[in-house]
């Protein structure tokens, strides 16, 4: 097996765990490369992967993302359409995507070597805009957002669903989340948790003015169109970690992408277990 270590802006306190990861992977006989942005004395001896094309040329079997969920999103963007499976080591805080904890590094390495895992396919979002906002290769594993900039005034987001008018949202912004992203920004804004294989999207307003406006769940074969207005000239648009500016002249279309991102799920790990652990369900003293 050939793997690529992917990390971003590692803190000094994370380096012992990176060293443990490298040692554990080498111990079981897995060939390890590192992404060009993954730097530090512990990684200097590893051969470097410079580009997505390198991933294909070196025939990388999986990517080990060391960090938090943000690192997983960047690793997914790096892998792109190659659909190389990702596995996350949680060096951050919550970690819904990076589920392997620091004390599980050795067992993770042996599980990879023994092929004791399954692959989960996660839906991604595609954005089409006129004029263009992002490069055509940009996609979102978590969510798309339209939000106001540095102004206290609300914005108005005119929204069409499958060609039919849905609503004009008077709010600070709007989130379209995949099932993977339902436990992120959308959840913080009152959206529901959606299971990974549910074939749905979640549309969640951010601080809506109308109290009867609530998050809604729609089929992932839906096509949404957005146009935004407000007292400022520009507004912020995001696709995961990508940021861009839009104006009232932009016509924005969101739909399901034509490829998925593959996540590695080790034996014994389930979405329910992750929810209970990360959200501390069942720890109430009454239980």
Secondary structure, DSSP 8 states (H G I E B T S, - for coil): -EEEEEESS--GGGHHHHHHHHHHHHHTT-EEEEETT--SGGGTTSEEE-SHHHHHHTT--EEEEEESHHHHHHHHHHHGGG--EEEEEE-SSS-SS--B-GGGHHHHHHHHHTT-EEEEEE--EEEEEES--S-TT-EESSEEEEE--S-SS-EEEEEEETTEEEEEEEESEEEEEETGGGGTHHHHTT-----TTS-EEEEEEES-SSTT---EEEETT--EEEEEE-SSS-EEEEETTEEEEE-TT-EEEEEE-SS-EEEEEETT--HHHHHHHHTTTT-STT-
